Amino acid sequence: MLGWSASELSNRVGISRNSIQRLERFSDIPPSRTQSLLELKRVFEQAGIEFIEDDGVTGPGVRLARSLHPR
C-alpha cells in the first residue's frame, strides 16, 4: 500500500530488516514482542493506514485513510 521496502520500514520502526521479513511470512498476528508490533502499528497509522476490526462478516483488514484516498 505504501510502497515501502523492508529496509525502509526497518529504518522507520527501528527493528531489523530480517525481523520485518520474518513478520511478513505470517498471515495472522505474528509472534513478536508486543512493543515491536505496537511500534509497527503506530508507524503505519502515521503514514495513513487504517486498521479495520473484524466485523464478523468480512474479517479484519487495512485500508488507506479516507483523507488520503478520496472517492
CHARMM internal coordinates of N, CA and C (Angstrom, degrees):
IC EDIT
DIST 1 N 1 CA 1.4513
DIST 1 CA 1 C 1.5262
ANGL 1 N 1 CA 1 C 111.83
DIST 1 C 2 N 1.3046
ANGL 1 CA 1 C 2 N 115.41
DIHE 1 N 1 CA 1 C 2 N -40.01
DIST 2 N 2 CA 1.4581
ANGL 1 C 2 N 2 CA 119.36
DIHE 1 CA 1 C 2 N 2 CA -176.95
DIST 2 CA 2 C 1.5228
ANGL 2 N 2 CA 2 C 112.64
DIHE 1 C 2 N 2 CA 2 C -97.66
DIST 2 C 3 N 1.3211
ANGL 2 CA 2 C 3 N 116.26
DIHE 2 N 2 CA 2 C 3 N -13.51
DIST 3 N 3 CA 1.4578
ANGL 2 C 3 N 3 CA 120.13
DIHE 2 CA 2 C 3 N 3 CA -179.54
DIST 3 CA 3 C 1.5182
ANGL 3 N 3 CA 3 C 113.61
DIHE 2 C 3 N 3 CA 3 C 74.40
DIST 3 C 4 N 1.3256
ANGL 3 CA 3 C 4 N 117.39
DIHE 3 N 3 CA 3 C 4 N 20.13
DIST 4 N 4 CA 1.4600
ANGL 3 C 4 N 4 CA 120.89
DIHE 3 CA 3 C 4 N 4 CA -179.60
DIST 4 CA 4 C 1.5232
ANGL 4 N 4 CA 4 C 110.61
DIHE 3 C 4 N 4 CA 4 C -85.27
DIST 4 C 5 N 1.3055
ANGL 4 CA 4 C 5 N 116.07
DIHE 4 N 4 CA 4 C 5 N 143.19
DIST 5 N 5 CA 1.4616
ANGL 4 C 5 N 5 CA 121.14
DIHE 4 CA 4 C 5 N 5 CA 171.91
DIST 5 CA 5 C 1.5265
ANGL 5 N 5 CA 5 C 108.91
DIHE 4 C 5 N 5 CA 5 C -81.83
DIST 5 C 6 N 1.3247
ANGL 5 CA 5 C 6 N 115.53
DIHE 5 N 5 CA 5 C 6 N 166.65
DIST 6 N 6 CA 1.4712
ANGL 5 C 6 N 6 CA 119.67
DIHE 5 CA 5 C 6 N 6 CA 175.52
DIST 6 CA 6 C 1.5241
ANGL 6 N 6 CA 6 C 110.21
DIHE 5 C 6 N 6 CA 6 C -60.31
DIST 6 C 7 N 1.3248
ANGL 6 CA 6 C 7 N 117.27
DIHE 6 N 6 CA 6 C 7 N -35.93
DIST 7 N 7 CA 1.4703
ANGL 6 C 7 N 7 CA 120.99
DIHE 6 CA 6 C 7 N 7 CA 179.30
DIST 7 CA 7 C 1.5230
ANGL 7 N 7 CA 7 C 111.03
DIHE 6 C 7 N 7 CA 7 C -65.56
DIST 7 C 8 N 1.3223
ANGL 7 CA 7 C 8 N 117.33
DIHE 7 N 7 CA 7 C 8 N -43.75
DIST 8 N 8 CA 1.4619
ANGL 7 C 8 N 8 CA 120.35
DIHE 7 CA 7 C 8 N 8 CA 179.62
DIST 8 CA 8 C 1.5317
ANGL 8 N 8 CA 8 C 110.76
DIHE 7 C 8 N 8 CA 8 C -64.70
DIST 8 C 9 N 1.3272
ANGL 8 CA 8 C 9 N 117.03
DIHE 8 N 8 CA 8 C 9 N -44.85
DIST 9 N 9 CA 1.4598
ANGL 8 C 9 N 9 CA 119.84
DIHE 8 CA 8 C 9 N 9 CA 177.99
DIST 9 CA 9 C 1.5273
ANGL 9 N 9 CA 9 C 110.33
DIHE 8 C 9 N 9 CA 9 C -62.15
DIST 9 C 10 N 1.3027
ANGL 9 CA 9 C 10 N 116.72
DIHE 9 N 9 CA 9 C 10 N -41.62
DIST 10 N 10 CA 1.4641
ANGL 9 C 10 N 10 CA 121.38
DIHE 9 CA 9 C 10 N 10 CA 177.73
DIST 10 CA 10 C 1.5245
ANGL 10 N 10 CA 10 C 111.17
DIHE 9 C 10 N 10 CA 10 C -56.09
DIST 10 C 11 N 1.3181
ANGL 10 CA 10 C 11 N 116.56
DIHE 10 N 10 CA 10 C 11 N -45.46
DIST 11 N 11 CA 1.4681
ANGL 10 C 11 N 11 CA 120.84
DIHE 10 CA 10 C 11 N 11 CA 179.06
DIST 11 CA 11 C 1.5201
ANGL 11 N 11 CA 11 C 111.94
DIHE 10 C 11 N 11 CA 11 C -64.79
DIST 11 C 12 N 1.3133
ANGL 11 CA 11 C 12 N 117.15
DIHE 11 N 11 CA 11 C 12 N -39.03
DIST 12 N 12 CA 1.4641
ANGL 11 C 12 N 12 CA 120.68
DIHE 11 CA 11 C 12 N 12 CA -178.38
DIST 12 CA 12 C 1.5282
ANGL 12 N 12 CA 12 C 112.45
DIHE 11 C 12 N 12 CA 12 C -71.34
DIST 12 C 13 N 1.3388
ANGL 12 CA 12 C 13 N 116.33
DIHE 12 N 12 CA 12 C 13 N -34.25
DIST 13 N 13 CA 1.4582
ANGL 12 C 13 N 13 CA 120.86
DIHE 12 CA 12 C 13 N 13 CA -175.01
DIST 13 CA 13 C 1.5265
ANGL 13 N 13 CA 13 C 112.13
DIHE 12 C 13 N 13 CA 13 C -93.02
DIST 13 C 14 N 1.3258
ANGL 13 CA 13 C 14 N 116.23
DIHE 13 N 13 CA 13 C 14 N -30.46
DIST 14 N 14 CA 1.4552
ANGL 13 C 14 N 14 CA 119.69
DIHE 13 CA 13 C 14 N 14 CA -178.75
DIST 14 CA 14 C 1.5193
ANGL 14 N 14 CA 14 C 113.84
DIHE 13 C 14 N 14 CA 14 C 87.42
DIST 14 C 15 N 1.3323
ANGL 14 CA 14 C 15 N 116.93
DIHE 14 N 14 CA 14 C 15 N 26.49
DIST 15 N 15 CA 1.4596
ANGL 14 C 15 N 15 CA 120.41
DIHE 14 CA 14 C 15 N 15 CA 171.10
DIST 15 CA 15 C 1.5257
ANGL 15 N 15 CA 15 C 107.67
DIHE 14 C 15 N 15 CA 15 C -124.01
DIST 15 C 16 N 1.3196
ANGL 15 CA 15 C 16 N 116.92
DIHE 15 N 15 CA 15 C 16 N 160.22
DIST 16 N 16 CA 1.4611
ANGL 15 C 16 N 16 CA 120.30
DIHE 15 CA 15 C 16 N 16 CA -171.90
DIST 16 CA 16 C 1.5273
ANGL 16 N 16 CA 16 C 112.40
DIHE 15 C 16 N 16 CA 16 C -65.44
DIST 16 C 17 N 1.3222
ANGL 16 CA 16 C 17 N 114.49
DIHE 16 N 16 CA 16 C 17 N 153.86
DIST 17 N 17 CA 1.4622
ANGL 16 C 17 N 17 CA 121.10
DIHE 16 CA 16 C 17 N 17 CA 177.35
DIST 17 CA 17 C 1.5247
ANGL 17 N 17 CA 17 C 110.19
DIHE 16 C 17 N 17 CA 17 C -61.99
DIST 17 C 18 N 1.3344
ANGL 17 CA 17 C 18 N 117.38
DIHE 17 N 17 CA 17 C 18 N -38.44
DIST 18 N 18 CA 1.4681
ANGL 17 C 18 N 18 CA 120.51
DIHE 17 CA 17 C 18 N 18 CA 177.75
DIST 18 CA 18 C 1.5233
ANGL 18 N 18 CA 18 C 110.87
DIHE 17 C 18 N 18 CA 18 C -62.08
DIST 18 C 19 N 1.3283
ANGL 18 CA 18 C 19 N 117.53
DIHE 18 N 18 CA 18 C 19 N -38.22
DIST 19 N 19 CA 1.4666
ANGL 18 C 19 N 19 CA 120.83
DIHE 18 CA 18 C 19 N 19 CA 177.58
DIST 19 CA 19 C 1.5203
ANGL 19 N 19 CA 19 C 110.61
DIHE 18 C 19 N 19 CA 19 C -64.97
DIST 19 C 20 N 1.3323
ANGL 19 CA 19 C 20 N 116.83
DIHE 19 N 19 CA 19 C 20 N -41.90
DIST 20 N 20 CA 1.4724
ANGL 19 C 20 N 20 CA 121.00
DIHE 19 CA 19 C 20 N 20 CA 177.23
DIST 20 CA 20 C 1.5267
ANGL 20 N 20 CA 20 C 109.36
DIHE 19 C 20 N 20 CA 20 C -59.19
DIST 20 C 21 N 1.3129
ANGL 20 CA 20 C 21 N 116.72
DIHE 20 N 20 CA 20 C 21 N -47.78
DIST 21 N 21 CA 1.4587
ANGL 20 C 21 N 21 CA 120.46
DIHE 20 CA 20 C 21 N 21 CA -178.38
DIST 21 CA 21 C 1.5260
ANGL 21 N 21 CA 21 C 111.59
DIHE 20 C 21 N 21 CA 21 C -64.21
DIST 21 C 22 N 1.3226
ANGL 21 CA 21 C 22 N 117.94
DIHE 21 N 21 CA 21 C 22 N -36.45
DIST 22 N 22 CA 1.4652
ANGL 21 C 22 N 22 CA 120.88
DIHE 21 CA 21 C 22 N 22 CA 175.86
DIST 22 CA 22 C 1.5275
ANGL 22 N 22 CA 22 C 110.83
DIHE 21 C 22 N 22 CA 22 C -63.50
DIST 22 C 23 N 1.3406
ANGL 22 CA 22 C 23 N 116.58
DIHE 22 N 22 CA 22 C 23 N -43.41
DIST 23 N 23 CA 1.4616
ANGL 22 C 23 N 23 CA 120.74
DIHE 22 CA 22 C 23 N 23 CA 179.98
DIST 23 CA 23 C 1.5253
ANGL 23 N 23 CA 23 C 111.95
DIHE 22 C 23 N 23 CA 23 C -64.12
DIST 23 C 24 N 1.3250
ANGL 23 CA 23 C 24 N 117.40
DIHE 23 N 23 CA 23 C 24 N -32.86
DIST 24 N 24 CA 1.4647
ANGL 23 C 24 N 24 CA 121.66
DIHE 23 CA 23 C 24 N 24 CA -178.99
DIST 24 CA 24 C 1.5206
ANGL 24 N 24 CA 24 C 112.94
DIHE 23 C 24 N 24 CA 24 C -65.70
DIST 24 C 25 N 1.3075
ANGL 24 CA 24 C 25 N 117.97
DIHE 24 N 24 CA 24 C 25 N -19.09
DIST 25 N 25 CA 1.4659
ANGL 24 C 25 N 25 CA 121.11
DIHE 24 CA 24 C 25 N 25 CA -177.35
DIST 25 CA 25 C 1.5248
ANGL 25 N 25 CA 25 C 113.30
DIHE 24 C 25 N 25 CA 25 C -76.26
DIST 25 C 26 N 1.3220
ANGL 25 CA 25 C 26 N 117.98
DIHE 25 N 25 CA 25 C 26 N -11.83
DIST 26 N 26 CA 1.4631
ANGL 25 C 26 N 26 CA 121.50
DIHE 25 CA 25 C 26 N 26 CA -176.00
DIST 26 CA 26 C 1.5233
ANGL 26 N 26 CA 26 C 110.65
DIHE 25 C 26 N 26 CA 26 C -96.59
DIST 26 C 27 N 1.3290
ANGL 26 CA 26 C 27 N 116.27
DIHE 26 N 26 CA 26 C 27 N 140.68
DIST 27 N 27 CA 1.4637
ANGL 26 C 27 N 27 CA 120.56
DIHE 26 CA 26 C 27 N 27 CA 177.34
DIST 27 CA 27 C 1.5247
ANGL 27 N 27 CA 27 C 111.31
DIHE 26 C 27 N 27 CA 27 C -95.73
DIST 27 C 28 N 1.3168
ANGL 27 CA 27 C 28 N 117.00
DIHE 27 N 27 CA 27 C 28 N -5.44
DIST 28 N 28 CA 1.4564
ANGL 27 C 28 N 28 CA 122.76
DIHE 27 CA 27 C 28 N 28 CA 178.85
DIST 28 CA 28 C 1.5307
ANGL 28 N 28 CA 28 C 107.76
DIHE 27 C 28 N 28 CA 28 C -124.54
DIST 28 C 29 N 1.2989
ANGL 28 CA 28 C 29 N 118.06
DIHE 28 N 28 CA 28 C 29 N -166.55
DIST 29 N 29 CA 1.4620
ANGL 28 C 29 N 29 CA 120.50
DIHE 28 CA 28 C 29 N 29 CA 178.46
DIST 29 CA 29 C 1.5218
ANGL 29 N 29 CA 29 C 108.22
DIHE 28 C 29 N 29 CA 29 C -64.74
DIST 29 C 30 N 1.3215
ANGL 29 CA 29 C 30 N 117.05
DIHE 29 N 29 CA 29 C 30 N 118.79
DIST 30 N 30 CA 1.4666
ANGL 29 C 30 N 30 CA 119.65
DIHE 29 CA 29 C 30 N 30 CA -176.67
DIST 30 CA 30 C 1.5270
ANGL 30 N 30 CA 30 C 111.69
DIHE 29 C 30 N 30 CA 30 C -76.66
DIST 30 C 31 N 1.3381
ANGL 30 CA 30 C 31 N 115.69
DIHE 30 N 30 CA 30 C 31 N 152.22
DIST 31 N 31 CA 1.4546
ANGL 30 C 31 N 31 CA 118.22
DIHE 30 CA 30 C 31 N 31 CA 175.24
DIST 31 CA 31 C 1.5297
ANGL 31 N 31 CA 31 C 109.01
DIHE 30 C 31 N 31 CA 31 C -72.05
DIST 31 C 32 N 1.2922
ANGL 31 CA 31 C 32 N 117.37
DIHE 31 N 31 CA 31 C 32 N 120.85
DIST 32 N 32 CA 1.4589
ANGL 31 C 32 N 32 CA 122.04
DIHE 31 CA 31 C 32 N 32 CA -177.59
DIST 32 CA 32 C 1.5173
ANGL 32 N 32 CA 32 C 108.38
DIHE 31 C 32 N 32 CA 32 C -165.92
DIST 32 C 33 N 1.3131
ANGL 32 CA 32 C 33 N 115.46
DIHE 32 N 32 CA 32 C 33 N 170.87
DIST 33 N 33 CA 1.4544
ANGL 32 C 33 N 33 CA 119.96
DIHE 32 CA 32 C 33 N 33 CA 173.72
DIST 33 CA 33 C 1.5198
ANGL 33 N 33 CA 33 C 108.95
DIHE 32 C 33 N 33 CA 33 C -65.59
DIST 33 C 34 N 1.3068
ANGL 33 CA 33 C 34 N 116.52
DIHE 33 N 33 CA 33 C 34 N 135.68
DIST 34 N 34 CA 1.4616
ANGL 33 C 34 N 34 CA 121.51
DIHE 33 CA 33 C 34 N 34 CA 179.89
DIST 34 CA 34 C 1.5147
ANGL 34 N 34 CA 34 C 110.56
DIHE 33 C 34 N 34 CA 34 C -54.73
DIST 34 C 35 N 1.3165
ANGL 34 CA 34 C 35 N 117.59
DIHE 34 N 34 CA 34 C 35 N -42.14
DIST 35 N 35 CA 1.4639
ANGL 34 C 35 N 35 CA 121.14
DIHE 34 CA 34 C 35 N 35 CA -178.22
DIST 35 CA 35 C 1.5307
ANGL 35 N 35 CA 35 C 111.28
DIHE 34 C 35 N 35 CA 35 C -61.96
DIST 35 C 36 N 1.3287
ANGL 35 CA 35 C 36 N 117.72
DIHE 35 N 35 CA 35 C 36 N -38.25
DIST 36 N 36 CA 1.4709
ANGL 35 C 36 N 36 CA 120.71
DIHE 35 CA 35 C 36 N 36 CA 178.19
DIST 36 CA 36 C 1.5213
ANGL 36 N 36 CA 36 C 111.11
DIHE 35 C 36 N 36 CA 36 C -63.86
DIST 36 C 37 N 1.3424
ANGL 36 CA 36 C 37 N 115.91
DIHE 36 N 36 CA 36 C 37 N -43.60
DIST 37 N 37 CA 1.4668
ANGL 36 C 37 N 37 CA 119.51
DIHE 36 CA 36 C 37 N 37 CA 180.00
DIST 37 CA 37 C 1.5244
ANGL 37 N 37 CA 37 C 111.33
DIHE 36 C 37 N 37 CA 37 C -66.61
DIST 37 C 38 N 1.3321
ANGL 37 CA 37 C 38 N 117.22
DIHE 37 N 37 CA 37 C 38 N -38.86
DIST 38 N 38 CA 1.4669
ANGL 37 C 38 N 38 CA 120.46
DIHE 37 CA 37 C 38 N 38 CA 177.61
DIST 38 CA 38 C 1.5226
ANGL 38 N 38 CA 38 C 111.03
DIHE 37 C 38 N 38 CA 38 C -65.43
DIST 38 C 39 N 1.3225
ANGL 38 CA 38 C 39 N 117.12
DIHE 38 N 38 CA 38 C 39 N -38.00
DIST 39 N 39 CA 1.4635
ANGL 38 C 39 N 39 CA 120.53
DIHE 38 CA 38 C 39 N 39 CA 178.68
DIST 39 CA 39 C 1.5263
ANGL 39 N 39 CA 39 C 110.53
DIHE 38 C 39 N 39 CA 39 C -67.77
DIST 39 C 40 N 1.3195
ANGL 39 CA 39 C 40 N 117.68
DIHE 39 N 39 CA 39 C 40 N -40.82
DIST 40 N 40 CA 1.4648
ANGL 39 C 40 N 40 CA 120.66
DIHE 39 CA 39 C 40 N 40 CA 174.97
DIST 40 CA 40 C 1.5259
ANGL 40 N 40 CA 40 C 110.92
DIHE 39 C 40 N 40 CA 40 C -58.87
DIST 40 C 41 N 1.3167
ANGL 40 CA 40 C 41 N 116.54
DIHE 40 N 40 CA 40 C 41 N -46.31
DIST 41 N 41 CA 1.4701
ANGL 40 C 41 N 41 CA 121.33
DIHE 40 CA 40 C 41 N 41 CA 179.78
DIST 41 CA 41 C 1.5293
ANGL 41 N 41 CA 41 C 110.21
DIHE 40 C 41 N 41 CA 41 C -61.02
DIST 41 C 42 N 1.3279
ANGL 41 CA 41 C 42 N 117.50
DIHE 41 N 41 CA 41 C 42 N -43.81
DIST 42 N 42 CA 1.4686
ANGL 41 C 42 N 42 CA 121.68
DIHE 41 CA 41 C 42 N 42 CA -179.60
DIST 42 CA 42 C 1.5330
ANGL 42 N 42 CA 42 C 110.55
DIHE 41 C 42 N 42 CA 42 C -60.90
DIST 42 C 43 N 1.3261
ANGL 42 CA 42 C 43 N 116.73
DIHE 42 N 42 CA 42 C 43 N -46.04
DIST 43 N 43 CA 1.4685
ANGL 42 C 43 N 43 CA 120.88
DIHE 42 CA 42 C 43 N 43 CA -179.40
DIST 43 CA 43 C 1.5263
ANGL 43 N 43 CA 43 C 110.66
DIHE 42 C 43 N 43 CA 43 C -63.55
DIST 43 C 44 N 1.3166
ANGL 43 CA 43 C 44 N 116.95
DIHE 43 N 43 CA 43 C 44 N -43.43
DIST 44 N 44 CA 1.4693
ANGL 43 C 44 N 44 CA 119.80
DIHE 43 CA 43 C 44 N 44 CA 177.96
DIST 44 CA 44 C 1.5278
ANGL 44 N 44 CA 44 C 111.56
DIHE 43 C 44 N 44 CA 44 C -63.41
DIST 44 C 45 N 1.3148
ANGL 44 CA 44 C 45 N 117.15
DIHE 44 N 44 CA 44 C 45 N -43.64
DIST 45 N 45 CA 1.4676
ANGL 44 C 45 N 45 CA 120.05
DIHE 44 CA 44 C 45 N 45 CA 179.78
DIST 45 CA 45 C 1.5269
ANGL 45 N 45 CA 45 C 111.28
DIHE 44 C 45 N 45 CA 45 C -63.82
DIST 45 C 46 N 1.3201
ANGL 45 CA 45 C 46 N 117.73
DIHE 45 N 45 CA 45 C 46 N -39.39
DIST 46 N 46 CA 1.4677
ANGL 45 C 46 N 46 CA 120.20
DIHE 45 CA 45 C 46 N 46 CA 177.53
DIST 46 CA 46 C 1.5234
ANGL 46 N 46 CA 46 C 111.50
DIHE 45 C 46 N 46 CA 46 C -64.40
DIST 46 C 47 N 1.3296
ANGL 46 CA 46 C 47 N 116.50
DIHE 46 N 46 CA 46 C 47 N -27.92
DIST 47 N 47 CA 1.4682
ANGL 46 C 47 N 47 CA 121.07
DIHE 46 CA 46 C 47 N 47 CA 179.25
DIST 47 CA 47 C 1.5254
ANGL 47 N 47 CA 47 C 112.35
DIHE 46 C 47 N 47 CA 47 C -84.65
DIST 47 C 48 N 1.3516
ANGL 47 CA 47 C 48 N 117.39
DIHE 47 N 47 CA 47 C 48 N -4.29
DIST 48 N 48 CA 1.4572
ANGL 47 C 48 N 48 CA 119.63
DIHE 47 CA 47 C 48 N 48 CA 175.77
DIST 48 CA 48 C 1.5068
ANGL 48 N 48 CA 48 C 115.57
DIHE 47 C 48 N 48 CA 48 C 106.42
DIST 48 C 49 N 1.3225
ANGL 48 CA 48 C 49 N 118.09
DIHE 48 N 48 CA 48 C 49 N 13.73
DIST 49 N 49 CA 1.4538
ANGL 48 C 49 N 49 CA 121.35
DIHE 48 CA 48 C 49 N 49 CA 177.57
DIST 49 CA 49 C 1.5288
ANGL 49 N 49 CA 49 C 108.55
DIHE 48 C 49 N 49 CA 49 C -90.92
DIST 49 C 50 N 1.3204
ANGL 49 CA 49 C 50 N 117.10
DIHE 49 N 49 CA 49 C 50 N 133.40
DIST 50 N 50 CA 1.4634
ANGL 49 C 50 N 50 CA 122.11
DIHE 49 CA 49 C 50 N 50 CA 174.39
DIST 50 CA 50 C 1.5207
ANGL 50 N 50 CA 50 C 108.40
DIHE 49 C 50 N 50 CA 50 C -106.61
DIST 50 C 51 N 1.3157
ANGL 50 CA 50 C 51 N 116.42
DIHE 50 N 50 CA 50 C 51 N 133.50
DIST 51 N 51 CA 1.4553
ANGL 50 C 51 N 51 CA 121.93
DIHE 50 CA 50 C 51 N 51 CA 175.66
DIST 51 CA 51 C 1.5237
ANGL 51 N 51 CA 51 C 107.66
DIHE 50 C 51 N 51 CA 51 C -93.08
DIST 51 C 52 N 1.3263
ANGL 51 CA 51 C 52 N 116.67
DIHE 51 N 51 CA 51 C 52 N 129.75
DIST 52 N 52 CA 1.4550
ANGL 51 C 52 N 52 CA 122.89
DIHE 51 CA 51 C 52 N 52 CA -175.55
DIST 52 CA 52 C 1.5290
ANGL 52 N 52 CA 52 C 108.51
DIHE 51 C 52 N 52 CA 52 C -106.39
DIST 52 C 53 N 1.3082
ANGL 52 CA 52 C 53 N 115.45
DIHE 52 N 52 CA 52 C 53 N 125.76
DIST 53 N 53 CA 1.4672
ANGL 52 C 53 N 53 CA 121.34
DIHE 52 CA 52 C 53 N 53 CA 179.87
DIST 53 CA 53 C 1.5199
ANGL 53 N 53 CA 53 C 110.38
DIHE 52 C 53 N 53 CA 53 C -70.40
DIST 53 C 54 N 1.3131
ANGL 53 CA 53 C 54 N 115.97
DIHE 53 N 53 CA 53 C 54 N 156.58
DIST 54 N 54 CA 1.4611
ANGL 53 C 54 N 54 CA 122.44
DIHE 53 CA 53 C 54 N 54 CA 175.68
DIST 54 CA 54 C 1.5312
ANGL 54 N 54 CA 54 C 108.28
DIHE 53 C 54 N 54 CA 54 C -66.74
DIST 54 C 55 N 1.3195
ANGL 54 CA 54 C 55 N 116.75
DIHE 54 N 54 CA 54 C 55 N 122.24
DIST 55 N 55 CA 1.4703
ANGL 54 C 55 N 55 CA 121.02
DIHE 54 CA 54 C 55 N 55 CA -179.05
DIST 55 CA 55 C 1.5238
ANGL 55 N 55 CA 55 C 112.40
DIHE 54 C 55 N 55 CA 55 C -96.75
DIST 55 C 56 N 1.3283
ANGL 55 CA 55 C 56 N 116.18
DIHE 55 N 55 CA 55 C 56 N 6.79
DIST 56 N 56 CA 1.4510
ANGL 55 C 56 N 56 CA 120.19
DIHE 55 CA 55 C 56 N 56 CA -179.43
DIST 56 CA 56 C 1.5225
ANGL 56 N 56 CA 56 C 113.68
DIHE 55 C 56 N 56 CA 56 C 83.99
DIST 56 C 57 N 1.3261
ANGL 56 CA 56 C 57 N 117.05
DIHE 56 N 56 CA 56 C 57 N -6.61
DIST 57 N 57 CA 1.4669
ANGL 56 C 57 N 57 CA 121.05
DIHE 56 CA 56 C 57 N 57 CA -179.27
DIST 57 CA 57 C 1.5289
ANGL 57 N 57 CA 57 C 110.36
DIHE 56 C 57 N 57 CA 57 C -119.53
DIST 57 C 58 N 1.3270
ANGL 57 CA 57 C 58 N 116.04
DIHE 57 N 57 CA 57 C 58 N -59.15
DIST 58 N 58 CA 1.4649
ANGL 57 C 58 N 58 CA 120.18
DIHE 57 CA 57 C 58 N 58 CA -175.29
DIST 58 CA 58 C 1.5218
ANGL 58 N 58 CA 58 C 113.55
DIHE 57 C 58 N 58 CA 58 C -98.40
DIST 58 C 59 N 1.3145
ANGL 58 CA 58 C 59 N 118.29
DIHE 58 N 58 CA 58 C 59 N -12.60
DIST 59 N 59 CA 1.4576
ANGL 58 C 59 N 59 CA 120.94
DIHE 58 CA 58 C 59 N 59 CA -179.79
DIST 59 CA 59 C 1.5184
ANGL 59 N 59 CA 59 C 112.29
DIHE 58 C 59 N 59 CA 59 C 85.21
DIST 59 C 60 N 1.3263
ANGL 59 CA 59 C 60 N 116.52
DIHE 59 N 59 CA 59 C 60 N 176.07
DIST 60 N 60 CA 1.4568
ANGL 59 C 60 N 60 CA 120.73
DIHE 59 CA 59 C 60 N 60 CA -179.18
DIST 60 CA 60 C 1.5242
ANGL 60 N 60 CA 60 C 110.76
DIHE 59 C 60 N 60 CA 60 C -73.76
DIST 60 C 61 N 1.3269
ANGL 60 CA 60 C 61 N 116.07
DIHE 60 N 60 CA 60 C 61 N 164.76
DIST 61 N 61 CA 1.4557
ANGL 60 C 61 N 61 CA 120.08
DIHE 60 CA 60 C 61 N 61 CA 178.64
DIST 61 CA 61 C 1.5060
ANGL 61 N 61 CA 61 C 111.83
DIHE 60 C 61 N 61 CA 61 C -172.12
DIST 61 C 62 N 1.3175
ANGL 61 CA 61 C 62 N 115.34
DIHE 61 N 61 CA 61 C 62 N -169.75
DIST 62 N 62 CA 1.4608
ANGL 61 C 62 N 62 CA 122.43
DIHE 61 CA 61 C 62 N 62 CA 176.62
DIST 62 CA 62 C 1.5183
ANGL 62 N 62 CA 62 C 108.27
DIHE 61 C 62 N 62 CA 62 C -137.93
DIST 62 C 63 N 1.3241
ANGL 62 CA 62 C 63 N 115.89
DIHE 62 N 62 CA 62 C 63 N 157.20
DIST 63 N 63 CA 1.4677
ANGL 62 C 63 N 63 CA 121.76
DIHE 62 CA 62 C 63 N 63 CA 174.95
DIST 63 CA 63 C 1.5206
ANGL 63 N 63 CA 63 C 107.68
DIHE 62 C 63 N 63 CA 63 C -155.61
DIST 63 C 64 N 1.3278
ANGL 63 CA 63 C 64 N 115.37
DIHE 63 N 63 CA 63 C 64 N 163.12
DIST 64 N 64 CA 1.4579
ANGL 63 C 64 N 64 CA 119.67
DIHE 63 CA 63 C 64 N 64 CA 172.15
DIST 64 CA 64 C 1.5153
ANGL 64 N 64 CA 64 C 108.66
DIHE 63 C 64 N 64 CA 64 C -71.30
DIST 64 C 65 N 1.2937
ANGL 64 CA 64 C 65 N 116.44
DIHE 64 N 64 CA 64 C 65 N 142.33
DIST 65 N 65 CA 1.4631
ANGL 64 C 65 N 65 CA 120.90
DIHE 64 CA 64 C 65 N 65 CA 178.04
DIST 65 CA 65 C 1.5226
ANGL 65 N 65 CA 65 C 109.03
DIHE 64 C 65 N 65 CA 65 C -55.51
DIST 65 C 66 N 1.2861
ANGL 65 CA 65 C 66 N 116.67
DIHE 65 N 65 CA 65 C 66 N 142.13
DIST 66 N 66 CA 1.4772
ANGL 65 C 66 N 66 CA 120.61
DIHE 65 CA 65 C 66 N 66 CA -177.82
DIST 66 CA 66 C 1.5176
ANGL 66 N 66 CA 66 C 112.08
DIHE 65 C 66 N 66 CA 66 C -57.78
DIST 66 C 67 N 1.3268
ANGL 66 CA 66 C 67 N 117.13
DIHE 66 N 66 CA 66 C 67 N -32.42
DIST 67 N 67 CA 1.4660
ANGL 66 C 67 N 67 CA 119.80
DIHE 66 CA 66 C 67 N 67 CA 178.75
DIST 67 CA 67 C 1.5239
ANGL 67 N 67 CA 67 C 111.70
DIHE 66 C 67 N 67 CA 67 C -66.41
DIST 67 C 68 N 1.3519
ANGL 67 CA 67 C 68 N 117.40
DIHE 67 N 67 CA 67 C 68 N -22.00
DIST 68 N 68 CA 1.4670
ANGL 67 C 68 N 68 CA 121.70
DIHE 67 CA 67 C 68 N 68 CA 178.32
DIST 68 CA 68 C 1.5172
ANGL 68 N 68 CA 68 C 112.54
DIHE 67 C 68 N 68 CA 68 C -97.87
DIST 68 C 69 N 1.3194
ANGL 68 CA 68 C 69 N 116.56
DIHE 68 N 68 CA 68 C 69 N -9.23
DIST 69 N 69 CA 1.4633
ANGL 68 C 69 N 69 CA 121.72
DIHE 68 CA 68 C 69 N 69 CA -174.59
DIST 69 CA 69 C 1.5342
ANGL 69 N 69 CA 69 C 109.13
DIHE 68 C 69 N 69 CA 69 C -130.80
DIST 69 C 70 N 1.3495
ANGL 69 CA 69 C 70 N 116.88
DIHE 69 N 69 CA 69 C 70 N 74.83
DIST 70 N 70 CA 1.4707
ANGL 69 C 70 N 70 CA 119.37
DIHE 69 CA 69 C 70 N 70 CA -177.24
DIST 70 CA 70 C 1.5209
ANGL 70 N 70 CA 70 C 111.90
DIHE 69 C 70 N 70 CA 70 C -64.75
DIST 70 C 71 N 1.3178
ANGL 70 CA 70 C 71 N 115.67
DIHE 70 N 70 CA 70 C 71 N 151.48
DIST 71 N 71 CA 1.4812
ANGL 70 C 71 N 71 CA 121.13
DIHE 70 CA 70 C 71 N 71 CA 178.51
DIST 71 CA 71 C 1.4885
ANGL 71 N 71 CA 71 C 110.95
DIHE 70 C 71 N 71 CA 71 C -83.62
END
COOR INIT
IC SEED 1 N 1 CA 1 C
IC BUILD
